[in-house]
């Protein structure tokens, strides 16, 4: 019982937890990005123009964040750099697209945002390409 109440953790538990968080978050983001990627022609004219660069460019940037950066996240390659576009995209989802309603329409985006912040701050862990390169 005291182990469940302890605040201590092993390095192995931390590394496995970061792997699990990266893989689950990455797969969920890939699902969103892939659906946008295959519907690109249908979405490019009506997608939200959040950077005032045009809806096509905005959609391409979101696909880059949700699909390609999510692949980097799963692999643990350039992990902290890959988190930045994801944070920008999820920030737009939470604060612009859902009008800051974090506990309503923006709930999923807020969870993705928070999980990405955790990965950005803690790093990918040793079970990653970045961790193998550091050896």
BALOKOL-182175 format. One record per residue: residue number from 1; chain; residue in three letters; x, y, z of N, C-alpha, C, CB in turn. Coordinates in pm, 1 decimal, always signed. Each point is the difference from the previous one (the first is absolute). Glycine has a CB too. Example, Ala and Ser with C-alpha at 12.3 -4.5 7.8 and 13.67 -1.06 7.14 Angstrom:
<pts>
PT   n chain res   n.east  n.north     n.up  ca.east ca.north    ca.up   c.east  c.north     c.up  cb.east cb.north    cb.up
PT   1     A ALA  +1319.0   -569.0   +780.0    -89.0   +119.0     +0.0    +90.0   +120.0     +0.0   -189.2   -117.3   +124.6
PT   2     A SER   +154.2   +222.3   -196.6    +82.0   +119.0     +6.0    -77.0   +109.0    +73.0   +118.4    -62.8   -214.5
</pts>
This chain:
<pts>
PT   n chain res   n.east  n.north     n.up  ca.east ca.north    ca.up   c.east  c.north     c.up  cb.east cb.north    cb.up
PT   1     A UNK    +82.6   -120.5     +0.0    -82.6   +120.5     +0.0    +86.2   +125.9     +0.0   -179.7   -125.5   +121.1
PT   2     A UNK   +291.4   +121.1    -49.3    +83.9   +119.4     +6.9    +63.3    +31.8   -135.2    +45.5    -49.9   +240.8
PT   3     A UNK    -26.7    -53.8   -325.8    +55.6    +25.0   -133.0    -95.2    +83.9    -85.7   +125.7   -216.5    +15.4
PT   4     A UNK   -255.2   +195.9     +1.2    -97.7    +77.1    -77.1     -7.4   +145.3    +45.5   -129.8   -209.3    -34.6
PT   5     A UNK   +167.0   +236.7   +156.0     -3.6   +135.7    +52.9   +134.2    +70.7    -11.3   -178.1    -72.8   +155.0
PT   6     A UNK   +279.9     +2.4   -201.1   +134.1    +56.1    -10.2    +10.3    +95.0   -119.0    +93.4   -206.9   +106.7
PT   7     A UNK     -8.6   +306.7    -93.3    +26.0    +92.7   -110.6   +128.1    -35.4    -73.3   -120.3   +178.7   +124.7
PT   8     A UNK   +187.1   -285.7    -84.8   +122.3    -44.3    -65.3    -34.6    -85.0   -121.3   +123.8     +6.3   +219.2
PT   9     A UNK    -38.8     +0.2   -318.0    -18.4    -81.3   -118.9   +137.0    -38.2    -53.4   -220.3   +113.3    -54.1
PT  10     A UNK   +224.4   -219.0    -22.3   +126.1    -44.9    -57.8    +20.4    +64.1   -137.2    -17.2   -218.3   +126.2
PT  11     A UNK   +139.0   +215.6   -171.5    +30.4    +53.0   -133.7    -72.6    -82.0   -106.8   +226.1    +80.9    +80.6
PT  12     A UNK   -236.2   -211.4    -58.5    -70.6    -85.3    -95.8   -147.3    +34.7    -10.0   +162.5   -180.0    +48.4
PT  13     A UNK   -223.9   +209.2    +65.2   -141.1    +37.5     -0.7    -19.7   +133.1    -72.2    -34.4   -124.4   +216.0
PT  14     A UNK   +124.3   +218.6   -194.4     -8.4   +128.9    -68.0    +15.1    -18.0   -150.9    +92.3   +114.3   +204.4
PT  15     A UNK     +8.0   -189.1   -246.7    +25.1    -19.2   -142.8   -114.2    -73.7    -68.5   +243.7     -2.3    +47.9
PT  16     A UNK   -298.9    -99.9    +18.6   -113.8    -70.8    -58.3   -123.1    +90.2     -6.6    +91.7   -216.7    +87.6
PT  17     A UNK   -112.9   +299.3    +15.4   -114.1    +91.9     +0.8     +9.4   +101.3   -113.0    -18.3    -28.8   +247.2
PT  18     A UNK   +137.6    +80.5   -271.0    +16.5    +96.5   -109.3    -20.1    -67.8   -136.2   +160.1   +133.4   +143.0
PT  19     A UNK   -113.5   -258.4   -155.4    -24.5    -74.6   -124.0   -149.5    -19.2    -21.9   +220.8   -117.8    +25.5
PT  20     A UNK   -290.9    +76.4    +77.5   -143.8    -21.5    -10.1    -73.2   +129.0    -35.8    +19.1   -185.2   +166.7
PT  21     A UNK    +16.1   +294.2   -101.0    -63.4   +129.6    -28.1    +27.7    +43.7   -143.2    +22.4    +63.7   +241.6
PT  22     A UNK   +102.8    -76.9   -286.7    +34.9    +39.5   -136.5    -74.7    -82.0   -103.2   +223.9    +68.3    +80.9
PT  23     A UNK   -230.4   -200.0    -62.2    -63.5    -87.3    -98.7   -150.6    +23.2     -5.8   +179.7   -169.9    +38.2
PT  24     A UNK   -244.3   +177.0    +77.4   -145.6    +19.0     +1.4    -37.0   +136.6    -57.9    -18.2   -150.2   +201.7
PT  25     A UNK    +86.0   +255.0   -156.2    -28.1   +134.0    -52.6    +28.3     +5.7   -149.0    +55.0   +100.3   +222.6
PT  26     A UNK    +56.6   -158.3   -265.0    +34.6     +0.9   -141.9   -101.6    -72.0    -85.9   +236.2    +10.1    +65.6
PT  27     A UNK   -283.0   -126.6    -20.4    -99.8    -73.5    -77.4   -132.6    +75.0     -9.4   +109.7   -211.7    +70.9
PT  28     A UNK   -149.7   +274.8    +38.7   -124.0    +78.3     -2.9    +12.4   +119.2    -94.2    -48.6    -70.9   +235.2
PT  29     A UNK   +163.5   +137.1   -232.6    +20.3   +114.0    -89.5     +9.1    -43.8   -145.8   +117.1   +119.6   +185.0
PT  30     A UNK    -52.0   -232.2   -209.4     +9.2    -50.8   -137.2   -139.2    -28.1    -55.2   +225.7    -99.7    +49.9
PT  31     A UNK   -313.3    +47.1    +33.5   -137.2    -25.8    -42.8    -67.1   +129.0    -47.9    -13.8   -191.9   +162.8
PT  32     A UNK    +30.7   +300.4    -87.1    -58.7   +128.8    -39.8    +67.3    +54.8   -125.5    -55.7    +47.2   +240.0
PT  33     A UNK   +187.9    -54.7   -243.7    +73.4    +53.3   -114.1    -25.8    -77.5   -127.5   +172.4    +77.9   +156.8
PT  34     A UNK   -183.8   -210.0   -146.5    -24.1    -81.9   -118.5   -137.6    +28.8    -60.1   +149.8   -177.5    +94.9
PT  35     A UNK   -249.5   +196.2     -7.8   -133.4    +30.6    -53.4     -0.3   +133.9    -73.9   -103.8   -131.6   +187.6
PT  36     A UNK   +183.2   +226.1   -141.5    +11.6   +128.1    -70.9    +80.4    -16.4   -128.3    -14.8   +122.5   +218.6
PT  37     A UNK   +115.9   -208.9   -213.8    +85.2    -21.9   -116.8    -76.7    -61.9   -115.5   +194.1    -26.6   +152.2
PT  38     A UNK   -276.9    -72.4   -125.3    -74.5    -65.1   -108.0   -116.8    +85.3    -49.2    +65.2   -220.4    +95.8
PT  39     A UNK   -110.4   +315.2    -15.9   -108.8    +90.0    -40.1    +52.7   +139.3    -34.0   -157.8   -129.6   +145.5
PT  40     A UNK   +284.1   +138.2   -182.9    +63.5   +129.8    -22.0    -75.4    +84.5   -102.2   +218.8   -103.9    +56.7
PT  41     A UNK   -254.9    +46.1   -169.6    -69.5    +75.7   -105.7   -134.7    +53.7    +47.1   +114.2   -141.8   -170.4
PT  42     A UNK   -184.3    +64.3   +250.0   -131.3    +44.3    +48.6    +13.0   +105.4   +109.9    -93.1   -225.0    -57.8
PT  43     A UNK   +200.6   +219.6   +136.0    +14.9    +90.9   +113.9    +76.7   +127.9    -31.7     -8.0   -199.1   +143.1
PT  44     A UNK    +87.6   +199.1   -249.9    +93.3   +110.8    -21.4    -66.4   +136.1    -17.7   +149.8   -164.6   -101.7
PT  45     A UNK   -271.4   +169.4    +52.2    -65.9   +129.0    -20.9    -82.9    +45.6   +118.9     -4.7    -52.8   -239.9
PT  46     A UNK    -32.6    -39.6   +328.4    -84.3    +39.0   +112.7    +67.0    -17.2   +135.6   -193.2    -61.9   -138.0
PT  47     A UNK   +325.3    +34.2   +139.8    +71.6    -14.8   +126.2    +24.0   +137.5    +62.3   +110.2   -211.9    -83.9
PT  48     A UNK   -102.7   +216.1   +215.6    +17.3   +126.7    +71.0   +135.4    +62.5    -34.6   -147.4    -83.8   +187.3
PT  49     A UNK   +147.4   +209.6   -223.7   +119.9    +74.1    -37.3    +54.6    +68.8   +124.5    -84.7    +35.0   -237.6
PT  50     A UNK   +154.2   -109.1   +323.9    +40.8    +54.3   +129.1   +126.7    +83.3     -5.8   -107.4   -194.3   +102.6
PT  51     A UNK   +190.5   +180.7   -204.5   +122.2    +80.0    -10.7    -11.1   +108.2   -107.1   +129.6   -198.2    +76.7
PT  52     A UNK   -245.0   +210.0   -137.0    -24.8    +96.1   -107.9    +96.6    -20.5   -116.7    -84.7   +164.0   +169.7
PT  53     A UNK   +120.5   -289.8   -193.9    +81.7    -37.0   -115.0    -81.8    -73.7   -104.5   +199.4    -12.1   +148.4
PT  54     A UNK   -326.0     -2.0   -121.9    -89.5    -74.9    -87.6    -38.1   -131.3    +64.8   +103.3   +106.6   -201.4
PT  55     A UNK   -222.2   -152.8   +168.7    -48.6   -122.7    +63.1    +78.2   -122.9    -46.1   -226.2   +103.8    +16.2
PT  56     A UNK   +277.7   -102.3   -139.3    +77.4   -114.1    -48.6   +131.4    -13.2    +76.8   -103.7    +27.3   -227.4
PT  57     A UNK   +172.5    +82.8   +249.0   +125.9     -2.2    +75.6    -25.8    -38.5   +145.6    +96.3   +176.3   -152.9
PT  58     A UNK   -201.9   -121.9   +210.8    -34.2    -34.6   +138.0    -29.3   -148.8    +14.0    -91.2   +230.4    +33.1
PT  59     A UNK    +18.1   -287.5   -128.3    -28.8   -143.1     +2.8   +128.0    -81.1    -15.5   -227.8    +44.2    -95.0
PT  60     A UNK   +316.4     -2.5     +6.3   +126.7    -71.1    -19.7    +84.6     +2.8   +127.3     -5.9    +59.0   -244.4
PT  61     A UNK     +7.0    +53.2   +314.2    +76.3     +9.2   +124.7    -58.6    -88.5   +109.8    +63.5   +232.9    -62.2
PT  62     A UNK   -194.8   -239.4    +68.3    -64.5    -87.0    +99.1    +26.5   -146.2    -32.5   -178.4   +172.8    +38.0
PT  63     A UNK   +174.9   -208.8   -165.4    +31.7   -137.5    -39.7   +144.9    -32.0    +34.6   -170.1    +11.2   -186.2
PT  64     A UNK   +260.1    +82.9   +163.2   +139.9    -20.3    +37.7    +12.4    -25.1   +149.7    +72.6   +146.6   -190.2
PT  65     A UNK   -142.4    -67.4   +269.3     +7.7    -15.5   +145.3    -63.0   -130.4    +46.0     -4.7   +247.6    +23.1
PT  66     A UNK   -116.1   -276.3    -70.3    -74.0   -115.3    +51.4    +45.2   -132.7    -60.2   -191.9   +151.4    +34.3
PT  67     A UNK   +248.1   -151.5   -151.1    +39.3   -126.7    -61.7   +151.3    -21.4     +7.4   -197.6    +17.1   -153.3
PT  68     A UNK   +273.7    +73.2    +93.8   +144.0    -21.5    -10.3    +72.0    +21.6   +133.5    -13.7    +70.8   -238.7
PT  69     A UNK    -23.2    +32.8   +312.1    +61.9    +19.3   +131.4    -40.5   -109.6    +98.0     +2.5   +246.1    -41.4
PT  70     A UNK   -120.4   -301.7    +24.5    -43.0   -112.0    +83.8    +84.3   -124.3    -27.8   -233.2    +93.8     +4.3
PT  71     A UNK   +274.8   -113.3   -129.3    +89.8   -111.4    -31.9   +133.8    +19.9    +70.8   -112.9    -31.9   -224.4
PT  72     A UNK   +166.1   +154.0   +220.3   +123.6    +29.2    +73.6    -17.9    -22.2   +149.9    +62.7   +166.5   -176.2
PT  73     A UNK   -179.9   -131.9   +226.0    -29.6    -18.0   +142.0     +1.8   -147.9    +37.6   -138.1   +209.6     -3.0
PT  74     A UNK    +75.5   -292.5    -76.2     -2.4   -144.3    +27.6   +141.6    -57.3     -2.0   -230.5    -16.5   -101.1
PT  75     A UNK   +308.5    +54.7     +2.0   +136.9    -49.8    -10.7    +90.7    +57.2   +108.9    -34.1    -23.7   -245.9
PT  76     A UNK     -2.0   +138.3   +297.5    +87.2    +67.6    +94.8   +116.9    +66.3    -70.7    -66.0   -164.3   +175.1
PT  77     A UNK    +42.8   +209.8   -295.8   +102.2    +64.8    -81.7    -31.5   +149.1     -8.5    +38.9   -213.0   -134.1
PT  78     A UNK    +57.1   +295.8   +171.1    -20.6   +145.5     +6.7   -125.9    +31.8    +81.8   +114.3    +28.8   -225.1
PT  79     A UNK   -128.3    -95.4   +336.4   -125.0     +0.1    +74.9    -42.6   +139.2    +43.5    +55.3   -227.6    +77.0
PT  80     A UNK    +34.8   +300.2    -13.8    -38.1   +132.5    +49.9    -31.2    +96.3   -114.1   +142.7    -38.6   +201.5
PT  81     A UNK    -71.6    +27.6   -311.4    -31.4    +84.2   -116.7   -134.4    -38.1    -60.8   +244.9    +26.2    -45.5
PT  82     A UNK   -275.6   -154.7    +44.9   -128.1    -45.9    -55.6   -116.9    +44.4    +86.5   +116.2   -197.0   -100.5
PT  83     A UNK    -91.9   +222.0   +228.3   -107.5    +43.9    +89.1    -48.0   +141.8    -31.4    +94.6   -149.0   +175.6
PT  84     A UNK     -7.7   +231.5   -227.3    -35.1   +141.1    -21.3   -113.9    +17.4   -100.3   +236.0    +59.8    +52.3
PT  85     A UNK   -230.9   -119.4   -173.3   -115.3    +14.7    -90.4   -128.4    -61.0    +55.8   +159.7     -2.8   -189.2
PT  86     A UNK   -145.3   -107.5   +263.3   -118.6    -61.9    +60.3    -60.9    +94.2   +102.4    +96.4   -229.5    -36.4
PT  87     A UNK    -12.9   +293.6   +117.3    -51.2    +95.5    +99.2    -69.2   +117.9    -66.5   +182.6    -67.7   +155.4
PT  88     A UNK   -126.6   +116.3   -263.6    -63.3   +112.3    -71.0   -135.4    -43.3    -55.4   +226.8    +94.9    -59.7
PT  89     A UNK   -231.5   -212.2     -4.0   -126.4    -48.6    -56.7   -104.2    -23.7   +108.7   +127.3   -105.7   -187.7
PT  90     A UNK    -88.5    +44.8   +297.8    -95.5    -25.9   +108.9    -38.7   +128.4    +72.0    +97.8   -228.0    +28.3
PT  91     A UNK     -7.1   +323.2    -22.4    -34.2   +130.7    +56.1   -106.5    +69.9    -82.2   +230.1    +17.6    +91.3
PT  92     A UNK   -218.8    -28.4   -223.4   -102.3    +57.3    -87.5   -132.3    -72.5    +19.8   +176.0    +65.1   -167.5
PT  93     A UNK   -170.8   -197.7   +180.8   -122.9    -77.0    +22.4    -68.0    +44.5   +128.8    +98.6   -195.8   -123.2
PT  94     A UNK    -21.4   +208.6   +229.8    -57.9    +31.8   +131.1    -45.6   +145.2     +8.6   +146.7   -173.7   +101.7
PT  95     A UNK    -61.4   +264.7   -141.6    -27.8   +141.0    +26.8    -70.2    +74.2   -113.3   +197.0     -4.9   +144.2
PT  96     A UNK   -186.3    -43.9   -267.6    -62.7    +70.0   -112.4   -120.8    -77.7    -51.8   +222.3    +99.2    -61.6
PT  97     A UNK   -200.5   -223.6    +21.9   -108.3    -76.9    -62.4   -113.5    -30.3    +97.0   +167.8    -99.6   -153.1
PT  98     A UNK   -135.2    +73.3   +279.1   -105.5    -29.8    +97.5    -27.8   +119.4    +91.6    +66.7   -241.4     -7.4
PT  99     A UNK    -13.8   +357.7    -28.3    -26.2   +126.0    +69.7    +34.8     -6.9   +148.3   -180.2    +45.6   -164.3
PT 100     A UNK   +282.3   -123.0   +199.0    +45.6     -8.5   +138.6    -87.7    -83.6    +90.8    +98.1   +218.9    -34.7
PT 101     A UNK   -194.0   -290.2    -20.3    -86.1    -86.9    +81.0    +73.1   -131.5    +25.3   -210.8   +106.0    -95.8
PT 102     A UNK   +303.5   -103.6   +191.3    +87.1   -113.9    +25.8    -79.9   -121.2    +47.4   +185.8   +158.0    +56.2
PT 103     A UNK   -292.6   -136.4    +16.9    -76.3   -111.5    +55.7   -119.0    -38.6    -86.9    +71.1    +73.4   +225.6
PT 104     A UNK    -74.1    -24.7   -347.9   -108.8    -35.9    -91.8    +62.6    -48.3   -131.3   -159.9   +170.7   +106.5
PT 105     A UNK   +156.1    -89.5   -210.4    +52.1    -40.7   -129.7   +151.9    -15.9     -0.9   -192.6   +115.9   -103.5
PT 106     A UNK   +261.3    -42.3   +187.1   +146.1     -1.7     -1.2    +63.5   -100.8    +93.4    -13.2   +234.2    -59.4
PT 107     A UNK    -67.5   -323.0   +114.8    +52.9    -93.9   +100.0   +105.8    -93.8    -57.8   -219.4    +11.6   +116.8
PT 108     A UNK   +193.6    -70.8   -230.8    +96.1    -91.4    -60.5   +128.7    +73.6    -37.1   -189.3   -140.7    -86.9
PT 109     A UNK   +175.4   +258.7    +30.2   +117.4    +79.2    -34.0    +80.3    +39.4   +122.6   -121.3    +84.1   -198.1
PT 110     A UNK    +52.8    -54.9   +308.5    +68.6    +36.0   +124.2    +77.9   -118.9    +55.5   -178.7   +169.3    +49.0
PT 111     A UNK   +123.4   -288.8    -60.5    +70.7   -120.2    +45.7   +123.9    -23.3    -86.5   -217.6   -101.1    +82.0
PT 112     A UNK   +203.9   +114.2   -212.9   +115.2    -15.3    -89.1   +104.8   +107.2    +29.4   -149.1    -99.8   -177.1
PT 113     A UNK   +103.9   +221.0   +202.7    +90.9   +110.3    +32.1    +78.0    -31.4   +127.3   -156.2   +164.0   -111.3
PT 114     A UNK    +86.2   -206.9   +215.8    +64.6    -29.4   +128.5    +98.4   -116.2    -12.8   -204.1    +83.7   +119.4
PT 115     A UNK   +166.7   -188.3   -191.3    +89.9   -114.6    -18.4   +124.6    +40.3    -77.8   -197.2   -154.7     +5.1
PT 116     A UNK   +181.1   +242.4   -102.6   +114.4    +46.9    -78.2    +91.8    +86.7    +84.8   -139.2     -8.6   -207.9
PT 117     A UNK    +83.6    +88.8   +297.4    +81.9    +80.4    +90.9    +82.5    -91.4    +90.6   -171.4   +186.0     -5.6
PT 118     A UNK   +111.2   -293.4    +54.5    +72.9    -95.7    +84.2   +118.3    -58.3    -76.8   -212.1    -55.1   +124.9
PT 119     A UNK   +189.8    +15.0   -248.8   +108.8    -56.3    -80.5   +106.3   +105.6    -27.6   -160.5   -162.4   -105.1
PT 120     A UNK   +118.8   +285.0    +77.7    +95.5   +108.6    -24.9    +87.4    +24.8   +122.2   -161.3   +104.1   -160.9
PT 121     A UNK   +101.8   -102.6   +279.2    +75.1    +30.0   +121.7    +85.2   -117.5    +47.4   -180.2   +158.4    +62.4
PT 122     A UNK   +128.5   -280.2    -72.1    +71.5   -117.3    +52.8    +92.7    -64.2   -101.7   -191.4    -38.6   +149.9
PT 123     A UNK   +168.4    +60.0   -276.9    +80.0    -64.5   -102.5    -57.2   -135.4    -36.7   +200.6   +120.7    +83.0
PT 124     A UNK   -139.7   -186.3   -179.4    -55.6   -125.3    -51.6    +30.1   -122.0    +86.5    +22.0    +97.8   -224.0
PT 125     A UNK    +73.3    -88.5   +314.1    +43.0   -117.1    +75.5   +106.1    -75.8    -77.8   -225.5    -16.0   +109.5
PT 126     A UNK   +281.7    -85.5    -45.9   +109.0    -75.6    -63.7    -48.3    -96.5   -107.5   +124.8    +19.4   +212.0
PT 127     A UNK   -253.3    -58.2   -207.8    -52.8    -92.7   -100.4    -48.5    +83.5   -118.6    -68.1   -173.4   +177.6
PT 128     A UNK   +162.3   +230.1   -248.0    -29.3    +87.3   -114.4   +123.8     +8.9    -88.0   -168.5   +133.3   +135.2
PT 129     A UNK   +151.8    -84.8   -255.0   +116.5    +19.8    -87.3    +89.9   +107.2    +59.2   -133.8    -67.9   -203.0
PT 130     A UNK    +74.5   +174.8   +256.3    +80.3   +104.0    +66.4    +80.5    -57.9   +114.9   -170.5   +171.0    -63.4
PT 131     A UNK   +108.5   -260.1   +141.2    +69.3    -62.5   +112.6   +112.7    -90.3    -45.2   -210.1    +11.3   +129.0
PT 132     A UNK   +192.7    -79.1   -242.8   +105.1    -86.3    -52.9   +114.6    +81.8    -57.2   -170.8   -174.6    -49.6
PT 133     A UNK   +139.2   +287.9    -10.9   +103.0    +87.3    -54.8    +84.8    +58.9   +111.3   -147.4    +52.7   -195.0
PT 134     A UNK    +82.6    -18.6   +307.2    +70.3    +59.4   +113.6   +101.1    -94.8    +61.6   -200.0   +138.0    +43.5
PT 135     A UNK   +176.5   -269.6    -56.3    +95.6    -97.3    +54.1   +129.1    +22.1    -68.2   -176.2   -168.0    +50.4
</pts>
